């Protein structure tokens, strides 16, 4: 993995708590990400906060394992995960449907459109 990809991944994980939106949290969960040989991150989400730690938490509810480049493509909107990614083994997860809850926890709440007069 290129050093720039590793730096970008670290920057993403370290910046998650600033992007955290508790209004979008459906349930408290722990997520473990294994991205290549070197990038291992655990993200704990509660209804009030998120905590990010480098390394593995043996008790994570959801794991995601895949190539770092694919993670970056998904994060940056260049790729949307689909069944083929999981069926071919490119990505592994014990609970793939819950990955959407992870993404939602870091998106801004959609504001209702205001009607113009």
Number of C-alpha atoms within 10 A of each C-alpha: 13 8 8 9 14 18 11 13 21 15 11 14 16 15 12 16 17 9 13 21 19 19 14 18 20 14 12 13 18 21 21 25 23 20 22 14 9 11 18 18 21 22 24 18 22 16 15 11 14 21 15 18 14 15 15 17 18 9 10 15 15 20 21 19 18 18 16 22 16 18 22 18 13 13 14 10 9 10 12 11 14 10 10 10 14 14 10 9 12 12 20 16 17 11 11 17 10 15 15 9 15 21 13 17 25 19 14 13 12 7 6 6 6 6 5 4 3
